[in-house]
Structure formats: C-alpha cells, structure tokens
Amino acid sequence: MYSAKVLDYLKKKKISVLDEVEIKKDDQIFKGVLINRPDYLKQETLIIKLSSGYNVGINLRNIEEIKLVKKADKEKVEKEKKVAVGKGFISILHTGGTIASKVDYRTGGVVSRFNPDELIKMFPNLSKYGPIKSLFMGNMFSDDMRFEHYKKMAEFIKKEIEAGSKGVIITHGTDTLSYSSAALSFILDNVPIPVLLVGAQRSSDRPSSDAEMNLICAAKFIRKTEFRGVAICMHNSSSDDACSIIRGVNARKLHSSKRDAFKQINDDLIAVVEYQDDDVTFFNEYEKKKESRGEFKVLAKLEPKVAILKIHTNMFAEQFAFFREKNYKGLIIEGTGLGHCPINEIDLPTKEHTKIKKEIKALIDNGCKVAMTSQTINGRVNMNVYSPGRDLLNFGVISSDSMSSETAFVKLAWLLGNYPKKVDELMTANLRGEIEKRLIK
C-alpha cells in the first residue's frame, strides 16, 4: 500500500488505484494504470503500469503534472478485492523465488517476501483470465527446496483439483525450477489439468521484471487450451513478445540472467503463447488433445538418499566410496560424452582409475541403483559404443538415454520410492515424455 502522504496526494487529485493516468516528468509523458505499491519502500513514489507491461516508478517530487485519463471500472475494482470462489478458477500457488521477491534495502539484495495478495495486486491484468485464487506455501529461494516441498506442492494441487480449479500456476525460483517440474511430472500421475511452473529472472518490483508476462501467458494458456500435464512457462526470447511452454521433464536453465534462460532439451516445445494477443501455437498435437489418460493419482514417495556425481578429470575412488559408505540408494553419474567414467588404467597416474572401477562395482553390489547421464546438453547416452561404457553396463549401470541429469535424478528417487522392484525396467521406460525416442542427433 502507498504511504499516507501519497494517498493524501492522490485524494487531492481525485485519483485512485487502478485509474488510468498521465504523468509528466522531465518533459516526458508516461501513460498507464496506477497500481498498488508494496509498503516496504519508504520513497514517496507512484507506480504505473504501461501498455507494454512494464512498471514505472516516479517519485512525487519529480512529477511536474498528473492527469486523470480514465476512472477504473468499479466492477474491476471490486474483482481485485475479492478472492475467487466457485468452479473454473485458476489457482496460483506461491512458493517464493525471484518472481515473489523485492529489494531488501538492508543488504542491497533481493529477498523472497511478497504475500499472495501483494503479488495479485501488482498484476491486475491477471483478472482478464477469470477468477484467481491465491495460495501461499512459502517464501523461499529455490536452492532451499527439498523432496518434502515437492510433496507439499502435490498436496496443494490435489486439493485445488478437487475444488474445481481450471489449472494451477506455481510461482517458483528459477535455479531449481527444472528439478521441481520434473518431480511434479512424475508425482502427478495422469493429472487432469495444466500445472505450470512460472519463475522470473528479475524481481517483481523492478520495472524490467519478466514476472507479469510469464504469469499472464501461463494464465492465458490455461484458459485458451485443453492441455493436461506439468510444464514450465517462461520467456521464449529476450523480447517481451511470447512465452514458451516446455514439458516439465525436458527443460533446463541455460543462462544465469537472460529472460529466455529456459530451453527445451531433446524435445519440441509444447506451445508458444503470444503476450499481446490471444494466439497459442502448439508444436505437439498429442499434448493439445483433451482426452483423459487414466485415473489421476498422487505418487509422492521419493527416496531421499539419491545424489548426482559429476565426472571430471583427476577423480579419486573415495569420491565414489562415499555413497557406498553412507548407504545411498541411488546415484546419477553425469558422465562424459556418451556416458563414460575414468576407469581405464593406462599408466602409473591412472592406477587410481582401477580403484574407481572397483568402487562403482562395489556400490552397485551394495544395492545402490546407479544410472548414467551425459555432461552434454543435447543428445543421448549410448554406452555400447566404447569399451568403458560396455564395462559399466556389465557392472549394472543403467543408461538414462536422453534424460537430463536433473530429470534422471528425480525419476530415480521417485522410482525407488514408488516402484523399488522395477527400477531397472522403468528407468529406461518413457513415462512422462522424458526420453525422446525420435532423437536423431
């Protein structure tokens, strides 16, 4: 909310939140909708949302003139005040991350603190896509996510489905977004509605934030399509023109700060959603279909003692022995190339590789399920090409085919939790579109 000083200023000008206004500053004219300002900033600043979707903040002392262009529709104002009830609403589940962050003026960084009502007030255009129900799970950065949080998300989603939700949007930090999307893809078996994970590369209180566009495109996709399943909705390019809908098990963050950081891996996009109009272009006709694919179930058991080990030069056997000594149940080895480890002894320095070979075998003999992915972004594991790969297969290492390390990690944990006797069989099965059978690269 605005401070008392700002509210008094607006009252004198006969202007209210959600009115369309025109502000003159330094001989520039800014025209847009006046939106609420979270009360954590003490600057006496008005925030308007431009037609481009950007937010602009203008301090009162810099305003040369402000004019009322159009009063807000009373019905629209009332909608902003109400929480959606009844059937067919869109649920937004807030978990935190940059999309729900704002500047912390104590440290100079951003912190994850918006409450659900604040976020909806910041993005009034969401109301165009029907009633919105806002839910709060937590304010956390995605680095702090654990398996228990995936289960909690699944419980929220199940309740919303039972209450009649048209679709669920999960606001989430981007750094581990692909882990959560993959986990929910497996946990939510035959989910009957769209579940879209949405993040932002720039916090919601910043004029350059990508948060609103990602949220709007997610809501639009839910309203305009009959998609069923788990996917990620993020910027399609660095421009504010469209968002990509990427299958939850085939997405990866490929840039630390660009808006279009998320790309599909070994897969086609599901769809592209235009921001300025209602166009939704599907690239996968199967995903466009409405037919039920079976009974909806929540299979939320995840084996906690699963890890990823990245292969690099100059490794030691003790790095592998750790997982045996600590009685890990599953291990993803992110190997080199087609799926290799340093297991060949060719000279004195590589004697360590024989020890590594023995430790991998001992780990598997100890009951740990070990699966291989590749360091590469695209392509698939093929352990039959070179002899080191064949040796690993003979030990019992499972090929993860075209799966990313993130997806293979959560899939292995999920299989160990729900189908412990079928891990070898199902790890190589295409359960959620995670293995691309048409891959020709």
C-alpha positions in Angstrom: 0.0 0.0 0.0 1.0 3.6 -0.5 2.1 5.8 2.4 -0.3 8.3 4.0 1.4 11.1 2.2 0.9 9.5 -1.2 -2.7 8.6 -0.5 -3.4 12.2 0.6 -1.7 13.5 -2.7 -3.9 11.2 -4.8 -7.0 12.1 -2.9 -6.5 15.8 -3.7 -6.0 14.9 -7.4 -9.2 12.7 -7.2 -7.2 9.7 -8.4 -7.4 6.1 -7.1 -5.5 2.9 -7.6 -6.4 1.2 -11.0 -7.3 4.6 -12.6 -5.6 5.3 -15.9 -3.3 8.4 -15.5 -0.9 10.5 -17.4 2.2 11.8 -15.6 4.6 14.4 -16.9 8.2 14.2 -15.7 11.3 15.9 -17.3 9.2 16.8 -20.4 8.3 13.1 -20.8 4.8 11.8 -20.7 4.1 8.4 -19.0 0.6 7.0 -19.5 -0.6 3.9 -17.8 -2.6 2.3 -15.0 -1.8 3.4 -11.4 -1.2 0.2 -9.4 -0.6 -0.5 -5.8 2.8 -0.2 -4.3 4.0 -2.7 -1.7 4.6 -0.9 1.6 8.3 -2.0 2.1 9.7 1.0 0.3 9.6 4.4 2.0 10.1 6.5 -1.1 7.1 8.6 -2.0 6.8 7.0 -5.4 3.8 6.3 -7.7 3.9 3.1 -9.8 2.1 2.9 -13.1 1.8 0.0 -15.5 2.5 1.0 -19.1 0.7 -0.7 -22.0 3.9 -2.5 -22.8 3.6 -4.4 -19.4 6.5 -2.6 -17.8 6.1 -0.9 -14.4 7.5 2.7 -14.0 8.1 4.3 -10.6 8.0 8.1 -10.4 8.8 10.0 -7.2 6.3 12.6 -6.2 8.9 15.4 -6.1 9.7 14.7 -9.8 6.1 14.8 -11.0 5.5 18.0 -13.0 1.9 17.2 -13.7 -0.5 14.3 -13.2 -3.8 13.9 -15.0 -6.7 11.5 -14.7 -7.3 9.9 -18.1 -10.0 7.4 -17.1 -11.5 6.2 -13.9 -11.2 2.5 -13.2 -14.3 0.3 -13.8 -16.0 -0.1 -10.4 -16.7 -3.8 -11.2 -13.0 -4.3 -12.0 -12.0 -2.7 -8.7 -14.4 -5.0 -6.8 -13.0 -8.0 -8.6 -9.5 -7.0 -7.4 -10.7 -7.0 -3.8 -12.4 -10.4 -3.9 -10.9 -13.9 -3.6 -12.3 -16.2 -6.3 -14.8 -18.8 -5.4 -16.7 -21.4 -7.3 -15.7 -23.6 -10.2 -13.3 -22.9 -13.0 -10.9 -20.6 -11.2 -7.1 -20.5 -11.8 -5.1 -21.3 -8.7 -1.7 -19.6 -8.1 0.5 -21.3 -5.5 3.3 -19.2 -4.2 6.5 -20.8 -3.1 8.8 -17.8 -3.4 11.8 -17.2 -5.6 12.6 -14.1 -7.7 9.1 -13.8 -9.1 7.9 -13.1 -5.5 10.9 -11.1 -4.4 11.6 -7.5 -3.7 14.7 -5.4 -2.9 16.0 -5.7 0.7 17.4 -2.2 1.5 19.3 -3.6 4.4 21.5 -5.8 2.3 21.0 -4.4 -1.2 20.0 -7.8 -2.5 16.5 -9.2 -3.1 14.6 -11.3 -0.7 11.6 -13.6 -1.1 8.7 -11.9 0.8 5.7 -10.9 -1.2 2.5 -12.3 0.2 0.0 -13.7 -2.4 -2.4 -10.7 -2.2 0.5 -8.3 -2.9 1.5 -10.3 -6.0 -2.0 -10.3 -7.4 -2.4 -6.5 -6.8 0.8 -5.9 -8.7 -0.5 -7.8 -11.7 -4.2 -6.6 -12.1 -4.2 -7.9 -15.8 -4.5 -11.4 -14.4 -8.2 -10.7 -13.8 -8.8 -10.8 -17.6 -8.4 -14.5 -17.5 -11.1 -15.2 -15.0 -11.2 -15.6 -11.2 -7.8 -16.1 -9.5 -7.4 -18.0 -6.2 -4.1 -17.2 -4.4 -2.5 -19.8 -2.2 0.6 -19.5 0.0 3.0 -22.3 0.6 6.2 -20.4 1.5 8.6 -17.6 0.6 11.8 -19.4 -0.2 14.5 -19.4 -2.8 14.6 -22.5 -4.9 18.0 -23.5 -3.6 16.3 -24.4 -0.4 13.8 -26.8 -2.0 13.7 -30.4 -0.7 11.7 -33.5 -1.6 9.2 -32.7 1.2 8.4 -29.5 -0.6 7.5 -31.4 -3.7 5.1 -33.5 -1.7 3.6 -30.4 -0.2 3.1 -28.8 -3.7 1.4 -32.0 -4.8 -1.0 -31.9 -1.8 -2.0 -28.3 -2.7 -2.5 -29.2 -6.4 -4.7 -32.2 -5.4 -6.9 -30.1 -3.2 -7.3 -27.5 -5.9 -8.3 -30.1 -8.5 -10.9 -31.4 -6.1 -12.2 -27.9 -5.5 -12.7 -27.3 -9.3 -9.6 -25.5 -10.4 -9.1 -25.0 -14.1 -5.4 -25.0 -13.7 -2.6 -24.4 -11.2 0.3 -21.9 -11.6 3.2 -22.4 -9.3 5.5 -19.3 -8.7 8.9 -20.7 -8.1 12.6 -19.7 -8.1 14.3 -20.4 -11.4 17.5 -22.0 -10.2 16.0 -25.4 -9.4 12.8 -25.0 -11.3 13.6 -27.9 -13.6 14.0 -30.2 -10.7 10.6 -29.3 -9.3 8.9 -29.5 -12.7 10.4 -33.0 -13.3 9.4 -34.1 -9.8 5.8 -33.0 -10.2 5.6 -34.6 -13.6 6.3 -38.0 -12.1 4.3 -37.4 -8.8 1.1 -36.2 -10.5 0.1 -39.3 -12.5 -2.5 -38.5 -15.2 -3.0 -35.0 -13.8 -6.3 -33.8 -15.4 -5.4 -30.1 -15.6 -2.5 -27.9 -16.6 0.1 -27.4 -13.9 2.5 -24.6 -14.9 5.6 -23.6 -13.1 6.5 -19.9 -13.6 9.5 -18.0 -12.5 11.2 -14.7 -13.1 14.8 -13.6 -13.8 14.2 -10.2 -12.3 12.2 -9.4 -9.2 8.6 -8.3 -9.5 9.1 -4.9 -8.0 11.6 -3.9 -10.7 10.5 -2.1 -13.9 12.3 -4.6 -16.1 10.7 -7.6 -14.4 9.6 -10.5 -16.6 7.3 -11.8 -13.9 4.0 -10.3 -15.2 4.4 -11.6 -18.7 5.2 -15.1 -17.6 2.2 -15.1 -15.2 -0.1 -13.7 -17.8 1.0 -16.1 -20.5 0.5 -19.0 -18.1 -3.0 -17.9 -17.2 -3.8 -17.4 -20.9 -2.5 -20.9 -21.8 -4.7 -22.4 -19.1 -7.8 -20.5 -20.3 -7.2 -21.0 -24.0 -6.2 -24.7 -24.2 -7.2 -28.1 -23.1 -3.6 -29.1 -22.1 -3.2 -31.6 -19.3 0.2 -32.1 -17.6 3.1 -30.4 -16.0 5.1 -27.7 -17.9 7.2 -24.6 -17.5 6.1 -21.2 -18.8 8.9 -18.7 -19.3 10.1 -16.1 -21.9 10.5 -17.5 -25.4 13.1 -14.9 -26.3 14.7 -11.9 -24.7 11.9 -9.7 -26.1 8.6 -9.3 -24.3 6.5 -10.9 -27.0 5.8 -14.6 -26.2 6.4 -17.4 -23.7 7.4 -21.0 -24.3 5.5 -23.9 -22.8 8.1 -26.6 -22.1 7.4 -30.1 -20.9 8.3 -30.4 -17.3 10.8 -33.3 -17.8 12.6 -31.7 -20.7 13.6 -28.2 -19.5 16.9 -26.7 -18.4 18.1 -23.3 -17.3 20.8 -22.4 -19.7 21.6 -18.8 -18.7 22.0 -17.2 -15.3 20.2 -14.0 -16.0 18.6 -13.8 -19.5 14.8 -13.7 -19.7 14.8 -16.7 -22.1 17.0 -18.8 -19.9 14.9 -21.9 -20.1 15.1 -24.1 -23.2 13.7 -27.5 -24.1 16.2 -30.4 -24.2 15.9 -33.2 -26.7 12.3 -32.2 -27.3 9.9 -29.9 -29.2 8.2 -27.0 -27.5 4.7 -27.9 -26.4 3.5 -24.4 -27.4 4.2 -20.7 -27.7 1.9 -18.2 -26.1 1.7 -14.6 -27.6 1.7 -11.9 -24.9 -0.1 -9.1 -26.7 -2.8 -11.2 -28.3 -4.6 -14.5 -27.7 -2.6 -16.7 -30.1 -1.4 -20.0 -28.8 0.6 -22.1 -31.3 1.0 -25.8 -30.5 4.0 -27.8 -31.8 2.9 -31.1 -30.3 -0.6 -32.2 -31.4 -0.6 -35.0 -28.8 -0.3 -32.5 -26.0 -3.1 -30.5 -27.4 -5.7 -33.3 -27.0 -8.2 -33.2 -24.2 -8.8 -37.0 -23.7 -8.3 -38.4 -20.2 -5.2 -40.6 -19.9 -6.3 -42.6 -16.9 -7.1 -42.2 -13.3 -5.4 -39.3 -11.5 -3.1 -40.4 -8.7 -0.6 -38.6 -6.5 2.5 -40.8 -6.1 4.6 -38.7 -3.8 7.1 -41.1 -2.3 10.7 -40.0 -3.0 13.8 -41.9 -1.8 15.8 -39.2 0.0 19.3 -40.9 -0.3 19.8 -40.2 -4.0 22.6 -38.0 -5.4 24.3 -36.7 -8.6 28.1 -37.1 -9.1 29.6 -35.1 -11.9 32.6 -36.7 -13.7 35.7 -34.6 -14.1 39.4 -35.1 -14.6 41.6 -36.2 -11.7 38.9 -38.0 -9.8 39.6 -40.3 -6.8 38.0 -43.6 -5.7 37.0 -42.1 -2.4 34.5 -39.8 -4.2 32.6 -42.9 -5.2 33.2 -44.8 -2.0 31.4 -42.0 -0.1 28.0 -43.2 -1.5 28.6 -46.8 -0.6 29.8 -45.9 2.9 26.8 -43.7 3.5 24.4 -46.3 2.2 22.9 -44.3 -0.7 20.1 -46.0 -2.5 20.6 -44.2 -5.8 23.3 -42.3 -7.7 23.2 -40.5 -11.0 26.6 -40.3 -12.6 26.8 -37.4 -15.0 29.4 -38.9 -17.3 31.5 -37.6 -20.2 30.4 -37.8 -23.8 28.2 -40.9 -24.5 28.3 -41.9 -20.8 31.8 -42.7 -19.5 33.9 -42.6 -16.3 37.6 -42.7 -15.7 38.0 -46.5 -15.3 40.9 -47.3 -17.6 44.4 -47.9 -16.2 47.0 -47.0 -18.8 50.0 -45.7 -16.8 51.1 -45.0 -13.2 48.9 -41.9 -12.7 45.8 -43.8 -13.8 46.2 -46.6 -11.3 43.5 -44.6 -9.4 41.1 -45.5 -12.2 41.2 -49.2 -11.3 40.2 -48.3 -7.8 37.3 -46.1 -9.2 36.2 -49.1 -11.3 36.1 -51.3 -8.2 34.2 -48.7 -6.2 31.5 -48.4 -8.8 31.0 -52.1 -8.9 31.0 -52.3 -5.1 28.5 -49.5 -4.9 26.1 -51.5 -7.2 26.8 -54.7 -5.4 25.8 -52.9 -2.2 22.3 -52.4 -3.6 22.6 -48.8 -4.9 21.0 -48.2 -8.3 23.4 -46.3 -10.5 22.3 -44.6 -13.7 24.3 -42.7 -16.3 23.6 -39.3 -17.9 25.8 -37.1 -20.0 27.6 -33.9 -19.4 26.3 -32.7 -22.8 23.1 -30.6 -23.1 21.7 -32.3 -26.1 22.0 -35.9 -27.4 21.7 -39.2 -25.6 23.8 -41.6 -23.6 25.0 -44.7 -25.6 27.2 -46.9 -23.5 27.5 -49.6 -26.2 29.9 -47.6 -28.4 33.1 -47.7 -26.4 34.5 -50.4 -24.1 34.4 -48.3 -20.9 30.7 -47.8 -21.4 30.2 -51.5 -22.0 32.1 -52.3 -18.8 29.8 -50.0 -16.9 26.8 -51.7 -18.3 28.1 -55.0 -17.3 28.5 -53.8 -13.8 24.8 -52.8 -13.7 25.0 -49.1 -14.5 21.7 -48.1 -16.1 21.6 -45.8 -19.2 19.4 -42.7 -18.8 19.2 -42.3 -22.5 18.2 -38.7 -23.4 17.2 -37.6 -19.9 18.9 -34.6 -18.3 20.7 -35.1 -15.1 18.0 -33.2 -13.2 15.2 -35.4 -14.6 17.1 -38.6 -14.2 17.8 -37.7 -10.5 14.2 -37.1 -9.5 13.0 -40.0 -11.6 15.3 -42.4 -9.9 14.3 -41.0 -6.5 10.6 -41.4 -7.5 11.0 -44.9 -8.8 12.9 -46.0 -5.7 10.0 -44.6 -3.6 7.1 -46.0 -5.6 8.4 -48.9 -7.7 11.6 -50.1 -5.9 11.4 -53.6 -7.6 11.0 -52.2 -11.1 13.8 -49.5 -11.2 15.9 -51.2 -13.9 12.9 -51.7 -16.1 11.2 -48.3 -15.6 14.3 -46.1 -15.6 14.6 -46.8 -19.3 10.9 -46.5 -20.0 9.4 -43.3 -21.4 6.8 -42.5 -18.7 6.3 -38.7 -19.0 8.0 -37.9 -22.3 11.4 -37.7 -20.6 13.0 -40.0 -23.2 12.9 -38.8 -26.7 12.6 -41.8 -28.9 12.7 -39.8 -32.2 16.0 -38.3 -31.3 18.4 -38.4 -34.3 21.2 -36.2 -33.2 
